[in-house]
Amino acid sequence: MRLENKVAIVTGGASGLGEATAKLFAAEGAKVIIADVLEQEGREIEAEISETGGIGLFVRLDVTDENQWEEVVATAVSRFGKLDALVNNAGISGSDPDMTNTVAWDRLMEINAKGVFLGVKTAIPELRKGGGGAIVNISSISGVIGQEYVHMGYSASKGAVRLLTKSAAVQYAGDGIRVNSVHPGVMDPMRTSKITATSRVRDQMLDSVPLGRVGTRLEVANAVLFLASDEASYITGAELMVDGGFTAN
């Protein structure tokens, strides 16, 4: 098992990419903290992991609340003795018909960017105590290129995640902490998707994907698993595109 005896926190672990990642991590031997604001869904994922022989624990987390972050990390350590990996996956979509919506900008930056910063800040001390570990931040192709149907705040927030990742990778390499980012491309619509969930827009987006299809949650989760595992022991500050060739155009 690729994560045997590892302890990992996966934010946004109750649905979507986070759910796929949490289940895959558990299947690969990790003890997984499923951190999310979706309590019912999170407890269902906890039960599903347990039913398949894995170890999962749901803990409620609003990623914009530093106190809740501290509680989640403390829970991971008290229940499982340590922390080896953090996956900063929680986020909201930026597909808003009004691309200049200031309220949307504030919310996107608070959850997508500040939430990742707080996760890194809170996890670092425990990862350092254990002699190192891995942080994987979920960004997006929107953090690398501009897109017609994406709110400026979404691109800015995911761009912030991209460069926060590189900065943290450099600053904490001496502690044995690796920090990398994963950049999903065109996927199934997110729970908070709006305009990009329409068939017309999705068809236009798919025209720019060389592989000619949407990506799957498991394909992204596999990339996260690799970066969180010891197989990626000499990889830090990297950005892994899981986009079917979108950004290669």
Secondary structure, DSSP 8 states (H G I E B T S, - for coil): -TTTT-EEEEETTTSHHHHHHHHHHHHTT-EEEEEES-HHHHHHHHHHHHHTT-EEEEEE--TT-HHHHHHHHHHHHHHHS---EEEE--------S-TT-HHHHHHHIIIIIIHHHHHHHHHHHHHHHTT-EEEEEE--GGGTS--TTS-HHHHHHHHHHHHHHHHHHHHHGGGTEEEEEEEE-SBS--TT--GGGSHHHHHHHHTT-TT-S-B-HHHHHHHHHHHHSGGGTT--S-EEEESTTGGG-
